[in-house]
Amino acid sequence: MFKKPLSFFLLLPLLFSLLIPSGVKNASASLGIKSPSKVLLDFTTERITKNFEDILTEHEIIKIITKKGIKKYSTLNFPYSKKNQKLKIYYIKIIKPDGSITRINTPGMKTVTAPFNPEAPIFSNQLLKTVTLPGLSKGSILDYKYRVTTLKPYMKNNFFTEDYFGGMSPVYKSVYKLIIPNGVYYRYRQYKLDIKPLIAVGEKNTTITWTVWQRGRLTKERLGPGESIIVPHVMVSSVKSWNDVAAWYQSLTKNQIKPGKNLSVFIKTLIKSKKTELQKIRAIYNFVSKKIRYVGYEFGIEGYKPSNVNTIFKNRFGDCKDHATLFSSMLGQIGVKSYPVFIPTTEIQDMDPGLPTPFTFDHQITAIRLKNGKLTFADTTSNVTSFGDLPPMDQGRNVLIIINGRGVTAKTPVFPPSKNFVSYVEHASLDGYGNISSSSVVSYTGAFDMYERYLYYFTSKRKKTLSVLKKVHEITPYGKLNSFSFENGDSLSKPFILNYSFSAKNYAGMGRGRVIIRIPLAAKTELSKITAPAQRKYSLRFGYNFSMKNTVYLTIPSNYVVVYSPGDVKIRNRMGNFSSSVTLKGNTIIFRSSLSARGYKISPEDYHKARRLFNAAIKSISNQVVACKIK
């Protein structure tokens, strides 16, 4: 169902100066790391009835191996929709290492509402049957079976579904059996799966069965694809064309998009002082982005159907499809054509243009037809993204655009490195005792701008201070933050700017008339960790192309002369380019560096080129200058 993906918030820490959170460490059987659990049997049977009821039966047998496995399975949750689904739990039992069996009282299980995420508030009618498992231990085998029946299809006379074969844990046997009435059209696509299904045509039904045997443990890589992409899976759909999806969605929105009197009057007031079409579009975009609070609704068909635009405007909140619908309605009032766009964000499998199904999307944005005839994509759910830009999770994705009731497949742009840019200008001075004082101006655009603006909006003053102090400590752990300020924090049309100053004692190593000075730039330690492995199995994804420019003016005492400075560095390959230089002007050392990288998605084959590029940048930034005292 369409909602603002949590991936938007999860990606934010990736955006500033390549400072990537520790994430999931590389692991493999060759390193001697045990899997927390092993799937002995993963058996899924899904039956589609002639009236398109969907009856899904799951049987899982899992062996617990480590403490992490105990923690993972200490609580079982069975989700279902109160309005459109029925849940039946056949049994849950634990087979101890000594052969004894503990049977869980399934009728006594608690029913609770689905948990609420404060970062992406999503309300639903989803319930959870939940139970805590007593006595789960290493070597135990967990065996459970349940059934979920979906009573009514979201898209009339159609079904669409998917199945994942066993998750990340090693799997002995995983089976997906799909039973479809004869005569019902279907097509399927397989991902990370190189087996052919067994297709048996009976008197009334066709049964399609996929079986995976003895699949090893799957592991993630830093900044690699997520679990939903790594794990082998299959998608099946009875939808014949994207036009069918478009017609279905248009039928859901036809009575939702017409603005009432209050909204129409507000639009006229909002754009009254704007001269050009672009200024008017930007004013509407900024209003929807900043003033309509994101709140998700996942109530059955309401997970697909947007609210009425007048209700959204009145309440000042809505989810992604509400945002897109209100934005499009307001644009229509100024004569600008726009269209809903269904998009799978980067945390999930990209849309397969050959498999029509609304099931492949988790987000909705807007396409705008400008006067030059070109389409521009906009995502108003991100209140830190300027018009004309897109959050990294929206870039480079196959999408479905609903244009006049027809479904048109397209691809969102991946912006060039110049779009995601950091400019760092520092003026620093060193005294005769090796103490340094510095002031810097840092300007951000694109993905970097989004992250800094997010911190500005949503973090406390204390956390802002700690964030800037962290930048200082990446230059020197002994640095004292003297002052900082922000510019354009509330603007979506001007670059975000950070000003800060710091000082540190004994920054330079001085002795016997000689001083050793490291260029006062933040050490890219996280970038070193990312490029530490000699090779990768999966693509390396920063999620955006990026560029950085550093200019440092470092003044040394007048009675010192530079006797050594590093030479110029220039590297260029298909992954980008890097250059650096050190020049002297009187007693001022001027360091300049420029990095431009195609970091959106780096294939395993190109990884060594990116590694060479990034390592050259790290080494250059860590270079030292040597000066001697004049006698």
C-alpha positions as CSV (number, residue, x, y, z in Angstrom):
1,M,0.0,0.0,0.0
2,F,1.2,3.5,-0.7
3,K,2.9,5.2,2.2
4,K,5.9,7.3,2.9
5,P,8.7,4.7,3.1
6,L,10.7,4.5,6.3
7,S,13.7,4.3,4.0
8,F,13.6,8.1,3.6
9,F,14.5,8.4,7.3
10,L,16.9,5.5,7.3
11,L,18.8,7.1,4.4
12,L,19.2,10.5,6.0
13,P,22.3,9.5,8.0
14,L,24.0,8.5,4.8
15,L,23.9,12.0,3.3
16,F,26.4,14.1,5.1
17,S,30.1,14.0,4.1
18,L,29.9,10.2,3.5
19,L,29.6,9.6,7.3
20,I,27.9,6.3,7.1
21,P,26.5,4.6,10.3
22,S,28.0,1.3,11.1
23,G,25.1,-0.6,9.7
24,V,25.4,-4.3,9.1
25,K,28.9,-5.7,9.1
26,N,30.1,-8.1,6.4
27,A,29.8,-11.6,7.6
28,S,30.2,-15.0,6.0
29,A,30.6,-18.7,6.9
30,S,34.2,-18.4,5.9
31,L,34.8,-16.0,8.8
32,G,33.4,-18.6,11.2
33,I,30.3,-16.6,12.1
34,K,27.4,-18.7,13.0
35,S,23.9,-18.0,11.7
36,P,21.5,-17.2,14.5
37,S,19.0,-19.7,13.1
38,K,18.4,-22.1,10.2
39,V,15.1,-22.6,8.3
40,L,14.5,-26.3,8.1
41,L,11.2,-25.8,6.3
42,D,9.5,-22.8,4.8
43,F,6.3,-24.0,3.2
44,T,3.8,-21.5,1.7
45,T,0.6,-22.5,0.0
46,E,-1.5,-19.7,-1.5
47,R,-4.9,-20.4,-3.0
48,I,-6.8,-17.9,-5.2
49,T,-10.5,-18.7,-5.4
50,K,-12.8,-18.1,-8.3
51,N,-14.1,-14.9,-6.5
52,F,-10.5,-13.9,-5.9
53,E,-10.4,-14.6,-2.2
54,D,-6.7,-15.2,-1.2
55,I,-6.0,-18.0,1.3
56,L,-2.4,-18.0,2.4
57,T,-1.1,-20.9,4.6
58,E,2.4,-20.7,6.2
59,H,4.3,-23.6,7.8
60,E,7.6,-22.8,9.4
61,I,10.2,-25.0,11.1
62,I,13.2,-23.2,12.4
63,K,16.2,-24.4,14.4
64,I,17.6,-21.9,16.9
65,I,21.4,-21.8,16.9
66,T,22.7,-18.8,18.9
67,K,21.5,-16.2,21.5
68,K,20.6,-13.9,18.6
69,G,18.3,-16.6,17.3
70,I,16.6,-16.8,20.7
71,K,16.2,-13.1,20.8
72,K,14.8,-13.0,17.2
73,Y,12.2,-15.6,17.8
74,S,11.4,-15.0,21.5
75,T,8.2,-13.2,20.3
76,L,6.0,-14.2,17.4
77,N,3.7,-11.7,15.7
78,F,1.0,-12.6,13.2
79,P,-0.4,-9.5,11.4
80,Y,-3.8,-9.3,9.8
81,S,-6.3,-6.6,8.7
82,K,-9.3,-6.3,11.0
83,K,-11.5,-5.2,8.1
84,N,-10.6,-7.5,5.2
85,Q,-8.7,-10.5,6.6
86,K,-9.2,-13.5,8.9
87,L,-6.4,-15.2,10.8
88,K,-6.3,-18.8,12.0
89,I,-3.3,-20.1,14.0
90,Y,-3.2,-23.9,13.8
91,Y,-0.4,-24.5,16.3
92,I,2.9,-23.2,17.8
93,K,5.2,-25.7,19.4
94,I,8.8,-25.8,20.7
95,I,10.8,-29.0,20.4
96,K,13.6,-28.9,23.0
97,P,17.1,-30.4,22.4
98,D,16.1,-33.3,24.8
99,G,13.0,-34.1,22.6
100,S,10.4,-32.7,25.0
101,I,7.7,-30.6,23.4
102,T,6.1,-27.3,24.6
103,R,2.8,-26.4,23.0
104,I,1.7,-22.8,23.1
105,N,-1.9,-22.0,24.0
106,T,-2.9,-20.2,20.8
107,P,-6.4,-19.3,21.8
108,G,-4.9,-17.3,24.7
109,M,-2.7,-15.2,22.5
110,K,-3.0,-11.4,22.9
111,T,-4.4,-9.2,20.1
112,V,-2.7,-5.8,19.8
113,T,-2.6,-2.9,17.3
114,A,0.4,-2.6,15.0
115,P,3.2,-0.6,16.5
116,F,3.4,3.2,15.8
117,N,6.6,4.7,14.3
118,P,7.1,8.2,15.6
119,E,9.4,9.2,12.7
120,A,6.9,8.2,10.0
121,P,3.5,8.2,11.7
122,I,1.4,5.5,10.0
123,F,-2.0,4.5,11.3
124,S,-3.8,1.4,10.2
125,N,-6.4,-1.2,11.1
126,Q,-3.8,-3.9,11.2
127,L,-3.8,-6.1,14.3
128,L,-1.2,-8.4,15.6
129,K,-1.7,-11.7,17.3
130,T,1.3,-11.9,19.5
131,V,2.9,-14.4,21.9
132,T,6.1,-14.6,23.9
133,L,7.7,-18.0,23.7
134,P,9.0,-19.5,27.0
135,G,12.0,-21.7,27.3
136,L,13.4,-21.1,23.9
137,S,17.0,-22.2,23.9
138,K,20.0,-23.0,21.7
139,G,19.2,-26.2,19.7
140,S,15.5,-25.8,20.1
141,I,13.2,-26.2,17.0
142,L,10.3,-23.8,16.6
143,D,7.4,-25.3,14.6
144,Y,4.3,-23.2,13.8
145,K,1.5,-23.0,11.2
146,Y,-1.1,-20.3,10.4
147,R,-3.5,-19.1,7.7
148,V,-4.5,-15.6,6.6
149,T,-7.6,-15.3,4.3
150,T,-8.0,-12.0,2.4
151,L,-11.7,-11.8,1.7
152,K,-11.9,-9.2,-1.0
153,P,-9.3,-8.2,-3.7
154,Y,-8.2,-4.6,-3.8
155,M,-8.4,-4.6,-7.5
156,K,-11.6,-6.3,-8.7
157,N,-11.2,-9.7,-10.5
158,N,-7.5,-9.6,-10.0
159,F,-4.8,-10.8,-7.7
160,F,-1.1,-9.9,-7.1
161,T,1.2,-11.5,-4.7
162,E,4.8,-12.3,-3.9
163,D,6.9,-14.8,-1.8
164,Y,10.4,-14.7,-0.4
165,F,12.3,-18.0,0.1
166,G,13.4,-18.2,3.6
167,G,14.9,-14.8,4.5
168,M,18.6,-14.2,5.2
169,S,19.1,-17.4,7.3
170,P,20.3,-20.6,5.7
171,V,17.5,-22.7,4.3
172,Y,17.2,-26.5,4.0
173,K,13.9,-26.4,2.1
174,S,11.6,-23.6,1.0
175,V,8.5,-24.2,-1.0
176,Y,6.0,-21.7,-2.6
177,K,2.8,-23.3,-4.0
178,L,0.4,-21.1,-5.8
179,I,-3.0,-22.5,-6.8
180,I,-5.1,-20.5,-9.4
181,P,-8.4,-21.3,-11.0
182,N,-8.1,-22.5,-14.6
183,G,-8.8,-19.7,-17.0
184,V,-7.4,-16.9,-14.8
185,Y,-4.6,-15.0,-16.6
186,Y,-1.3,-14.7,-14.7
187,R,2.3,-14.0,-15.3
188,Y,5.3,-14.2,-12.9
189,R,8.8,-12.8,-12.5
190,Q,11.7,-14.4,-10.5
191,Y,14.4,-12.4,-8.8
192,K,17.7,-13.9,-7.5
193,L,16.2,-17.3,-8.4
194,D,17.5,-19.5,-11.2
195,I,15.0,-22.5,-10.9
196,K,12.0,-23.2,-13.0
197,P,8.6,-23.8,-11.3
198,L,6.7,-27.0,-11.7
199,I,3.3,-26.2,-13.3
200,A,0.5,-28.8,-13.0
201,V,-2.9,-28.2,-14.7
202,G,-5.7,-30.0,-12.9
203,E,-9.5,-30.3,-13.6
204,K,-10.3,-26.9,-11.9
205,N,-7.0,-25.3,-10.9
206,T,-3.5,-24.7,-12.0
207,T,-0.8,-25.3,-9.4
208,I,2.6,-23.5,-9.7
209,T,5.3,-24.7,-7.3
210,W,8.8,-23.3,-6.7
211,T,11.1,-25.4,-4.5
212,V,14.5,-24.2,-3.1
213,W,16.8,-26.7,-1.5
214,Q,19.8,-26.2,0.8
215,R,20.4,-22.5,0.2
216,G,23.2,-21.0,2.2
217,R,23.2,-18.0,4.5
218,L,22.9,-14.6,2.9
219,T,24.8,-11.6,4.2
220,K,24.6,-7.9,3.7
221,E,27.4,-5.5,2.7
222,R,27.9,-2.0,3.9
223,L,25.8,0.3,1.6
224,G,24.7,-2.8,-0.4
225,P,21.2,-3.8,-1.4
226,G,18.6,-4.6,1.4
227,E,17.1,-7.9,2.4
228,S,14.1,-7.6,0.1
229,I,16.4,-7.4,-2.9
230,I,19.0,-10.0,-1.8
231,V,16.6,-12.7,-0.8
232,P,15.3,-14.9,-3.7
233,H,11.7,-14.1,-4.4
234,V,8.9,-14.3,-6.9
235,M,6.1,-12.0,-7.9
236,V,2.9,-13.1,-9.6
237,S,0.1,-10.9,-11.0
238,S,-3.1,-11.4,-13.0
239,V,-3.2,-7.8,-14.1
240,K,-2.8,-7.7,-17.9
241,S,-1.5,-4.2,-18.5
242,W,-0.4,-1.0,-16.8
243,N,-3.4,0.7,-18.3
244,D,-5.6,-1.6,-16.1
245,V,-3.7,-0.3,-13.1
246,A,-4.1,3.3,-14.2
247,A,-7.9,2.9,-14.9
248,W,-8.3,1.2,-11.4
249,Y,-6.5,4.0,-9.6
250,Q,-8.3,6.8,-11.6
251,S,-11.6,5.2,-10.5
252,L,-10.5,5.6,-6.8
253,T,-9.5,9.3,-7.3
254,K,-12.2,10.7,-9.5
255,N,-14.3,12.2,-6.7
256,Q,-11.3,13.1,-4.5
257,I,-9.4,15.8,-6.5
258,K,-11.9,18.6,-7.1
259,P,-11.0,21.7,-4.9
260,G,-13.8,23.4,-3.0
261,K,-14.3,27.1,-2.5
262,N,-12.0,27.5,0.5
263,L,-9.1,25.7,-1.2
264,S,-9.7,27.7,-4.5
265,V,-9.6,31.0,-2.6
266,F,-6.5,30.0,-0.8
267,I,-4.7,29.1,-4.0
268,K,-5.4,32.5,-5.5
269,T,-4.0,34.2,-2.4
270,L,-0.9,31.9,-2.3
271,I,0.1,32.8,-5.8
272,K,-1.1,36.4,-6.0
273,S,2.4,38.0,-5.9
274,K,4.0,35.3,-8.2
275,K,4.8,36.4,-11.7
276,T,5.9,33.3,-13.6
277,E,4.6,29.8,-13.8
278,L,7.6,28.4,-12.1
279,Q,7.2,30.8,-9.2
280,K,3.6,29.7,-8.8
281,I,4.5,26.0,-8.9
282,R,7.2,26.5,-6.3
283,A,4.9,28.4,-4.0
284,I,2.3,25.6,-4.1
285,Y,5.1,22.9,-3.7
286,N,6.5,24.7,-0.7
287,F,3.1,25.0,0.9
288,V,2.2,21.3,0.5
289,S,5.7,20.2,1.4
290,K,6.1,22.3,4.6
291,K,2.5,22.8,5.8
292,I,0.8,19.5,5.2
293,R,2.1,17.2,7.9
294,Y,2.8,13.6,6.9
295,V,0.5,11.1,8.5
296,G,-0.1,7.7,6.9
297,Y,-3.3,5.8,6.7
298,E,-3.4,2.0,5.9
299,F,-7.1,1.1,6.3
300,G,-7.8,-1.6,3.6
301,I,-8.5,0.1,0.3
302,E,-7.7,3.5,1.9
303,G,-4.1,2.3,1.7
304,Y,-4.5,2.9,-2.1
305,K,-7.3,5.5,-2.2
306,P,-6.3,9.1,-1.4
307,S,-8.4,11.3,0.8
308,N,-10.5,14.2,-0.6
309,V,-8.3,17.2,-1.2
310,N,-10.6,19.5,0.7
311,T,-10.3,17.3,3.8
312,I,-6.5,17.2,3.4
313,F,-6.4,21.0,3.1
314,K,-8.6,21.5,6.1
315,N,-6.8,19.0,8.4
316,R,-3.3,19.9,7.2
317,F,-2.1,16.3,7.1
318,G,-2.1,13.3,4.9
319,D,0.1,10.5,3.5
320,C,2.1,10.3,0.3
321,K,-0.9,9.8,-2.0
322,D,-2.8,12.6,-0.2
323,H,0.2,14.9,-0.7
324,A,0.4,14.0,-4.4
325,T,-3.3,14.4,-4.9
326,L,-3.6,17.8,-3.1
327,F,-0.5,19.1,-5.0
328,S,-1.9,18.0,-8.4
329,S,-5.3,19.5,-7.6
330,M,-3.7,22.9,-6.7
331,L,-1.6,22.9,-9.8
332,G,-4.7,22.2,-11.9
333,Q,-6.2,25.5,-10.6
334,I,-3.3,27.4,-12.1
335,G,-3.5,25.6,-15.5
336,V,-0.5,23.3,-14.9
337,K,-0.8,19.7,-15.9
338,S,0.4,17.1,-13.4
339,Y,0.0,13.3,-12.9
340,P,0.3,10.8,-10.1
341,V,3.4,8.7,-10.1
342,F,3.7,5.3,-8.5
343,I,7.3,4.5,-7.4
344,P,9.2,1.7,-5.6
345,T,11.8,3.4,-3.4
346,T,15.4,2.1,-3.3
347,E,14.8,-0.2,-0.3
348,I,12.7,-2.6,-2.3
349,Q,12.9,-4.3,-5.7
350,D,12.6,-1.9,-8.6
351,M,9.5,-2.0,-10.7
352,D,9.6,-4.6,-13.5
353,P,7.9,-2.9,-16.5
354,G,7.0,-6.4,-17.8
355,L,4.9,-7.3,-14.7
356,P,1.9,-5.0,-14.2
357,T,0.9,-4.8,-10.6
358,P,0.3,-2.1,-8.0
359,F,1.9,-4.4,-5.4
360,T,5.4,-3.4,-6.6
361,F,5.1,0.3,-5.3
362,D,5.5,1.7,-1.8
363,H,5.3,5.4,-2.5
364,Q,3.6,8.1,-4.6
365,I,5.0,11.3,-6.0
366,T,4.0,13.7,-8.8
367,A,5.0,14.4,-12.4
368,I,4.6,18.0,-13.7
369,R,4.3,19.0,-17.3
370,L,6.2,22.3,-17.7
371,K,5.8,24.8,-20.5
372,N,8.8,23.3,-22.4
373,G,6.9,20.0,-22.5
374,K,9.3,18.1,-20.2
375,L,8.2,16.2,-17.1
376,T,9.6,17.2,-13.7
377,F,9.2,14.9,-10.7
378,A,8.4,16.2,-7.3
379,D,8.0,14.6,-3.9
380,T,6.2,16.9,-1.4
381,T,6.4,14.4,1.4
382,S,10.0,15.4,2.0
383,N,9.8,18.8,3.6
384,V,13.6,19.2,3.3
385,T,13.8,18.7,-0.4
386,S,13.7,21.7,-2.8
387,F,11.5,21.8,-5.9
388,G,13.4,20.4,-8.8
389,D,15.3,17.9,-6.6
390,L,14.3,14.4,-5.4
391,P,15.3,12.5,-2.3
392,P,17.9,9.8,-3.0
393,M,15.3,7.0,-2.4
394,D,13.3,8.4,-5.4
395,Q,16.1,8.6,-7.9
396,G,16.8,6.2,-10.8
397,R,13.6,4.2,-10.2
398,N,11.2,2.7,-12.7
399,V,7.8,4.3,-12.2
400,L,4.3,4.3,-13.5
401,I,2.8,7.6,-14.5
402,I,-1.0,7.9,-14.8
403,I,-1.7,10.2,-17.8
404,N,-5.3,10.7,-18.8
405,G,-6.3,7.2,-17.5
406,R,-3.4,5.4,-19.2
407,G,-0.3,3.9,-17.5
408,V,3.0,5.1,-18.9
409,T,6.2,3.6,-17.6
410,A,9.2,5.9,-17.1
411,K,12.4,6.3,-15.0
412,T,13.2,9.0,-12.5
413,P,16.4,10.9,-13.0
414,V,19.7,10.3,-11.3
415,F,21.2,13.7,-10.8
416,P,24.8,14.4,-11.7
417,P,27.5,14.9,-9.0
418,S,27.2,18.7,-9.3
419,K,23.7,18.5,-8.0
420,N,24.8,17.0,-4.6
421,F,27.6,19.4,-3.7
422,V,29.5,20.5,-0.6
423,S,31.7,23.6,-0.7
424,Y,34.1,23.9,2.3
425,V,36.1,27.1,2.8
426,E,38.3,27.5,5.8
427,H,40.6,30.2,7.1
428,A,42.9,29.0,9.8
429,S,46.0,30.3,11.5
430,L,48.8,28.7,13.5
431,D,50.7,30.5,16.3
432,G,54.3,29.9,17.4
433,Y,53.2,27.2,19.9
434,G,51.3,25.0,17.4
435,N,47.9,26.2,18.5
436,I,45.3,26.6,15.7
437,S,42.3,28.9,15.3
438,S,39.9,28.4,12.5
439,S,36.6,29.6,10.9
440,S,34.8,27.8,8.2
441,V,31.8,28.3,5.8
442,V,30.2,25.1,4.5
443,S,27.5,25.3,1.8
444,Y,25.3,22.3,0.8
445,T,23.1,21.4,-2.1
446,G,21.1,18.4,-3.1
447,A,21.3,15.3,-0.8
448,F,23.8,17.0,1.6
449,D,21.4,20.0,1.9
450,M,18.5,17.6,2.7
451,Y,20.4,16.0,5.6
452,E,21.6,19.3,7.1
453,R,18.1,20.8,6.8
454,Y,16.6,17.7,8.4
455,L,18.9,18.2,11.4
456,Y,18.0,21.9,11.5
457,Y,14.3,21.1,11.6
458,F,14.1,18.1,13.8
459,T,16.9,18.1,16.3
460,S,17.3,20.0,19.5
461,K,19.8,22.8,20.1
462,R,22.0,20.4,22.1
463,K,22.0,17.9,19.3
464,K,22.8,20.6,16.7
465,T,25.8,21.7,18.9
466,L,27.0,18.1,19.2
467,S,26.6,17.6,15.4
468,V,28.9,20.7,14.7
469,L,31.3,19.6,17.5
470,K,31.6,16.2,15.8
471,K,32.8,18.0,12.6
472,V,35.5,19.7,14.7
473,H,36.6,16.5,16.3
474,E,37.0,14.9,12.9
475,I,39.7,17.6,12.3
476,T,41.2,17.3,15.7
477,P,40.0,15.5,18.8
478,Y,41.2,18.4,21.0
479,G,39.2,21.0,19.2
480,K,37.0,23.5,21.1
481,L,33.9,24.7,19.3
482,N,33.8,28.5,19.7
483,S,30.7,29.5,17.7
484,F,28.3,28.2,15.0
485,S,25.3,29.5,13.0
486,F,23.1,28.5,10.2
487,E,21.8,30.3,7.1
488,N,18.7,29.6,5.0
489,G,17.5,26.9,7.4
490,D,13.8,27.7,6.7
491,S,14.3,28.1,2.9
492,L,13.6,25.6,0.2
493,S,15.1,27.8,-2.5
494,K,18.5,28.7,-1.1
495,P,21.4,26.4,-0.2
496,F,21.8,25.6,3.5
497,I,25.0,27.1,5.0
498,L,26.9,26.3,8.2
499,N,29.3,28.8,9.8
500,Y,31.5,27.6,12.6
501,S,34.8,28.4,14.3
502,F,37.0,26.4,16.6
503,S,40.4,26.4,18.3
504,A,42.8,23.7,19.5
505,K,46.0,23.7,21.4
506,N,49.1,21.8,20.2
507,Y,47.5,21.1,16.8
508,A,50.8,21.1,15.1
509,G,53.9,19.1,16.2
510,M,56.6,21.6,17.0
511,G,60.1,21.0,18.1
512,R,63.8,21.8,17.3
513,G,62.7,24.6,15.0
514,R,60.4,22.4,12.9
515,V,56.6,22.2,12.6
516,I,54.6,19.3,11.1
517,I,51.1,20.4,10.0
518,R,48.2,18.3,8.8
519,I,45.9,20.2,6.5
520,P,42.9,20.9,8.9
521,L,40.2,19.0,7.1
522,A,37.8,16.4,8.4
523,A,39.2,12.9,8.1
524,K,37.0,10.7,6.0
525,T,37.3,7.6,8.3
526,E,33.9,6.2,7.3
527,L,34.9,6.4,3.6
528,S,38.0,4.3,4.5
529,K,35.8,1.7,6.2
530,I,33.5,1.5,3.1
531,T,36.4,0.9,0.8
532,A,38.4,-1.4,3.1
533,P,37.2,-4.7,1.5
534,A,39.3,-5.6,-1.6
535,Q,36.2,-6.7,-3.5
536,R,32.4,-6.8,-3.2
537,K,29.6,-9.3,-4.0
538,Y,26.9,-6.6,-4.4
539,S,26.8,-3.1,-5.8
540,L,28.0,-0.3,-3.5
541,R,25.2,2.3,-3.3
542,F,25.6,5.8,-1.8
543,G,22.2,6.5,-3.5
544,Y,23.4,9.6,-5.2
545,N,26.2,11.0,-7.2
546,F,28.2,13.7,-5.3
547,S,30.9,16.3,-5.5
548,M,33.0,18.1,-2.9
549,K,35.3,21.0,-3.0
550,N,37.7,22.0,-0.2
551,T,39.7,25.3,0.0
552,V,41.8,25.9,3.1
553,Y,43.9,29.0,3.8
554,L,46.3,28.2,6.6
555,T,48.6,31.0,7.8
556,I,51.7,30.0,9.7
557,P,54.0,32.2,11.8
558,S,56.1,34.7,9.9
559,N,59.3,33.3,11.2
560,Y,58.7,29.9,9.6
561,V,59.2,28.8,6.0
562,V,57.7,25.8,4.3
563,V,60.3,23.2,3.3
564,Y,58.0,20.4,2.2
565,S,54.6,20.2,0.7
566,P,52.9,17.3,-1.1
567,G,52.7,17.4,-4.8
568,D,49.7,17.8,-7.0
569,V,47.3,14.8,-7.3
570,K,45.1,14.0,-10.3
571,I,43.1,10.9,-10.8
572,R,40.3,10.3,-13.3
573,N,38.4,7.1,-14.1
574,R,34.9,6.0,-15.0
575,M,33.8,6.4,-11.4
576,G,34.8,10.1,-11.1
577,N,37.8,12.3,-10.6
578,F,39.9,13.8,-7.8
579,S,42.5,16.5,-7.8
580,S,44.4,18.3,-5.0
581,S,47.1,20.9,-4.9
582,V,49.1,22.9,-2.3
583,T,50.4,26.4,-3.1
584,L,52.1,29.1,-1.1
585,K,51.4,32.8,-0.9
586,G,53.6,34.5,1.6
587,N,53.1,32.7,4.9
588,T,49.8,31.2,3.8
589,I,49.5,27.6,2.7
590,I,46.6,27.2,0.3
591,F,45.1,23.7,-0.1
592,R,42.6,22.9,-2.7
593,S,40.9,19.6,-3.5
594,S,38.0,18.6,-5.7
595,L,36.2,15.2,-5.7
596,S,33.4,14.2,-8.1
597,A,32.0,10.7,-7.9
598,R,29.4,8.5,-9.6
599,G,28.3,7.1,-6.3
600,Y,24.7,6.3,-7.1
601,K,25.4,2.7,-7.8
602,I,28.9,1.2,-8.2
603,S,28.9,-2.3,-9.6
604,P,31.2,-5.0,-8.2
605,E,33.2,-4.8,-11.5
606,D,33.8,-1.0,-11.1
607,Y,34.4,-1.1,-7.3
608,H,38.2,-1.2,-7.6
609,K,38.1,2.0,-9.6
610,A,35.9,3.7,-7.0
611,R,38.2,2.3,-4.3
612,R,41.3,3.8,-6.0
613,L,39.5,7.1,-6.4
614,F,38.3,7.4,-2.7
615,N,41.6,6.1,-1.3
616,A,43.5,8.8,-3.2
617,A,41.2,11.4,-1.8
618,I,41.6,10.1,1.8
619,K,45.4,10.0,1.4
620,S,45.6,13.5,0.0
621,I,43.4,15.0,2.7
622,S,45.6,13.4,5.3
623,N,48.8,14.9,3.8
624,Q,51.2,17.0,5.9
625,V,53.2,20.1,5.4
626,V,56.6,20.6,7.0
627,A,57.9,24.1,7.9
628,C,61.1,25.2,9.6
629,K,61.9,28.1,11.8
630,I,64.1,30.8,10.2
631,K,67.3,31.4,12.3
